Amino acid sequence: MQEFEVELSNEFIELHNLLKITNVASSGGQGKQIVASGDVLVDGQQELRKACKIRAGQVVQVGESVLIRVVAAAE
């Protein structure tokens, strides 16, 4: 499984954009398609909202292949 740790410089990032910046999706549009497919879990729960706000401390899983941990930026 591929694992990423993403530091947030803002309060949140939209789910489809998170998939884009980690290169899980090649574009925001593809990120939206991945979310719509039902293959994305946020904190263990299926997430279908493309613009779901992901905050520090949350974990996003895409299928069985990708795990993204979201952390607050060090100050």
C-alpha distance (Angstrom), angle and dihedral (degrees) to the residues before:
residue distance angle dihedral
M1 . . .
Q2 3.78 . .
E3 3.82 112.4 .
F4 3.80 129.6 -161.9
E5 3.79 133.7 -176.7
V6 3.78 114.2 -154.7
E7 3.81 122.9 -166.2
L8 3.79 115.1 -146.6
S9 3.77 117.4 -142.1
N10 3.82 90.7 -178.3
E11 3.80 132.3 47.1
F12 3.82 93.0 -94.0
I13 3.80 146.2 -11.4
E14 3.79 125.9 -140.4
L15 3.80 113.1 -109.9
H16 3.81 97.0 -120.3
N17 3.83 90.0 50.5
L18 3.81 90.9 50.2
L19 3.80 89.2 55.9
K20 3.81 89.1 49.6
I21 3.83 97.1 50.3
T22 3.80 91.8 48.6
N23 3.84 89.8 50.5
V24 3.81 91.2 -120.5
A25 3.81 83.3 122.9
S26 3.80 124.2 31.7
S27 3.82 91.5 -142.5
G28 3.77 141.6 9.4
G29 3.81 88.4 -103.6
Q30 3.78 91.9 55.4
G31 3.81 88.5 46.7
K32 3.81 88.8 56.0
Q33 3.82 90.1 51.1
I34 3.81 91.6 51.2
V35 3.81 90.8 51.5
A36 3.82 91.7 46.3
S37 3.82 89.9 52.7
G38 3.82 88.9 68.6
D39 3.80 92.4 -123.1
V40 3.83 95.8 118.6
L41 3.81 125.4 92.3
V42 3.80 124.1 -168.8
D43 3.80 112.3 -163.0
G44 3.81 88.6 -16.6
Q45 3.83 95.7 -52.6
Q46 3.81 124.9 107.7
E47 3.81 110.0 -106.6
L48 3.81 121.4 -158.9
R49 3.82 99.0 167.6
K50 3.80 106.5 103.9
A51 3.80 93.8 -159.8
C52 3.82 95.1 43.1
K53 3.80 108.4 150.3
I54 3.80 110.1 -116.5
R55 3.80 114.7 -159.3
A56 3.80 135.5 -171.1
G57 3.79 112.3 -71.6
Q58 3.79 95.4 34.3
V59 3.81 125.2 117.8
V60 3.80 122.8 -146.6
Q61 3.79 122.2 -162.6
V62 3.79 124.8 -168.3
G63 3.78 111.1 -160.9
E64 3.78 113.6 -57.3
S65 3.80 94.1 -49.1
V66 3.83 110.7 63.0
L67 3.82 134.3 48.2
I68 3.82 120.4 -178.4
R69 3.81 121.2 -169.5
V70 3.80 114.3 -163.1
V71 3.81 116.8 -151.1
A72 3.78 135.3 177.0
A73 3.78 116.4 -100.8
A74 3.78 114.5 -101.9
E75 3.79 111.3 -107.5
